[in-house]
Amino acid sequence: MSGAALPWLPPPRDGDVERAVAVFLAPWAATWFAAPGAVRVKPHPGRSDRDLRWTGAAGAAAGMAPAALARLGLALVGGEAEGDDPADRAVLERLAGAALADLGARLEVASGGAASETAGGDLLDPAGAPPAANLVLRACLGDHDWAVLLSLGASAQVALRKAAAGQGRRPVLARLAEALAPEPVRIGCHLGSAALSAGELAGLGAGDLVAFDRFLTDALPLVVAGEPAASGTARVVRDGEDVVVRIAQGIDFP
């Protein structure tokens, strides 16, 4: 993996990309195969571009040997063996080509513009080949004797790992007030304060009066979670037998 990885995405471990590709291939396989079986993905040691038919984008492409196209077509229709009729073989190869083209298009979308890693960022034509620097993986389904190769640039690898980890979408950010709305908050009203010496405090007894620095008719600060609110005043009034606080000014939250 190159430096293209996003800083919050953990560095790749052995098998990370292979597992991400297997997760990505599952919906494609379910679309095209009646019984796709398990998806197996492993690194491919090498390739001969002249022997492969590639489809997709330069930064993320799917390829297959032309000799295996008919076998892929048979797997798609549930056949057991290749037919000898050239017309039937051509139909199977066209069907396999459509499945590969769909896989290449899905790779391009999932990679989020991975084609831009290469000059031009154009889609590959069937005779084209992705960059040799790309990681190449070999993917098989079930017990079939054919394999699809996937060529992935650094950005495509990151995108597929993100998607497999459930991180393919940007989080929707809420305003702080909306996020904290359900949280309980303790509020109160600061009536005033007085400064006494330690000796005066020790000499207080039942019935003594302490003069605060604030009148009850003054606007009193509202205390939220133990701290004076940044904005908001209160008045203490009586409502029947209860002492209640009447808000004189609203409290603004971010």
N, C-alpha and C positions, 0 to 999 in steps of 0.2 A: 504494500500500500504506500502510495506516495504522500507528500505533504498536502494533497488536496483534501484529506479527511478533515471533517469539522472538529474543532477542539473538544466539544463535549461528547463526541462519539469515542468509546474506548478503542484502543488500538486493536487491530485484528488478531485473533488467535487462530491456531491451526483448525481448519474446518469451518471457520466463521462464514466465509464467502460461499463455500459449498452448501452449507445449511440454508443460507439466504436464497441461493439460486433454487434449491429444492422447493422452498416455500413459494417462490415466484412461479415455478413451473407447474405447480399443482392446479391452479385455475385454468391454465392453458390446456393441460392434459385432460381435465374434466370436460372441457368444451369439445375436444376433438375425438376423444377415445371413449368407447362404451365402457370399457373396463381397463383403465390405464395402469392399475397396479402401483406399486411403490416407486417413488422417484429416487434414483440413485445418481449422485453427482460426485465426481472425483477429478483431481487435476489431470490434465492431458500433457503428456511429456513432450509432444512436438506435433508438427503438422506440415502438410504439403499443400500450400495454397492452391496450386494448380489442380489438385484433385478434389477440391471442395467447392460446393456451391454456397455462397454467403448471401444473406439477406439481412437488412437492418441498417444501422448507422455505423460509422467508422468506430465510434467509441463503445458500441454495444451491438453485437451482431450474432446471428445464429447461422450455423453452417452444417452441411452434410455432404458426404461423398455421393456423387451422382449414382453410383452403383447401388447405393442403399435406398434410393428414393422409392423404388417399387416396393421394397420390403416395408418401408414406412407406410406407404399407401395401403398395403394389405392389412397392416395392423390397424389402420384407421377404420377399415370396413369390416374388420374381424375375420379376415382370410387366414388360411393356414399355410399356404404355399404359393410361390410365384406362378403365374400362368405363363404359358408359352406363346399366347397370342400377342403379337406386337401392339395391336389396337388396345387390348386390355391393359397391357403394360404402360402404354402412353397415358391412359386414363388414370391409373394408379399414381404415376409420376406427377401428373398435373394436380391431383388431390394432395399429394405429399408437398408439392411446391406451395399450394395455398396454405397448408398448415404451417410451413416454415415461414412464409411471408407474414402470417399473423403473429407468429412468435417474434419475428424480427421487429414488427411494429410495436408489440407490447414491450419489448426490451427498450426501444427508443423512448417510449412514453415513460416507463418506469425509471429510466436512467436520468430523466430530467435534463435533457440537453447534453448528454455525455458526448455527442458527436462534435461538440465545439472544441474538444481536446485536440482535434486534428484539423489540418488546414481545410478550410471550406466547410466542414461539417455536413457534407452531403450524404444522402442515403447511398448505400452501396448498390451497385447493379449485381446481377447474379455472378458475373465474372470477376467482380472486384474482390479485394481482400482487405481485412482490417489491419491496423498497424501490428508489426511483429512484436512490439513492446507490450501489447495487451496480454492479460491473463487468459489462458484458454482452458476451459473445463469441459469434461465429457459427461453428458447426461443420458441416462437410459431409463426406460419405463418398464416395470414388470420384468418379464423374462425375455423380452424381444432381443433379437440379435443385431439390431441397428443402434446407432448412437447419434445424438445431436451434439455438435460442438458449440460452445458459447464463448465468444471473444469479448472480454470486458476490460475497458479502460479503468483508470483509477476512480473517476467520478461515478461510473456505473457501479463499481463495487461498493462505494460508499452509499449510493442511493438504494441499492438492493439490501444492504445490511440494515439501513435505517427502516426500510419498509418491513423487513422481517422482524425487526424489534418493535414494531408498532409506532415508529417515529417518523413515518412518512409525511405527516401533516404538521403544519405549524400550529402551536397551541393558540387557542382563542383567549386573549387577555381580558380580564374583567376589571372594571374600576374598583379601587380599594374599598369604597363604601359598599359596593355590591358584594364583593367577596367576604367582607366582614359582617354583612347584615344579620346573619343568624346568630352571631356570637353574643352571649350575655355580657352586659357592661354594668358595673355598679356606679351609681351617680349619687351626689350629695350636694350640700350647700355650705359654703364657708361663711359663718356668721361674723367672724372677726377674731382678733387676737389681742393679747396684752403682754407687756414685758414686765416681769417680776424678778426680783433678786431671789437667790436661793433661800435667804432668811425669810423674806416675805412669803414665799411659797410654803415654807415649813410652818409659818404661823397661821395659815388659813384654817378656819374652822367652820363648823356648820352654821349657816346663816350669813356668813360674810359675802360681800358683793365684790365682784371684779369688773371694772369698767373696760369694755372692749373699745377698739379704735374705729368702730363702725356702728351706725344707727340701724335699727330694723327697717327704717324707711329708705335706707340707701339701697342702691342696686348691689346685690350680693353676687359674688362669682359662683358659678356652677362648677362643681368638681366632678370630673369624669375619670374613673379608674384611679382615684387618688391624686390626680393632678388637675389644676385649674384649666377649664376648657379654653382653647385658643380664642374662641368667640362664643359669647353667650352670657347673659346675666339672669338673675333670678330674684324673686321677692317671696318672702315667707308670709303666708296668709293662713287664716283658719277657715276650714270648710267643715261645718258641723263640729264634731269633737276632734277631728284630725288636723294636724299641722301639715300643710301642703306647700309646695313650691310652685309659684307661677312663673313661667318662662317669659322674660321680657325681651330677649333677643335670641335669634336662632343660633344653632351650633353648626359650623361648617366643617365637613370632612373632605379629604382629598377625593 
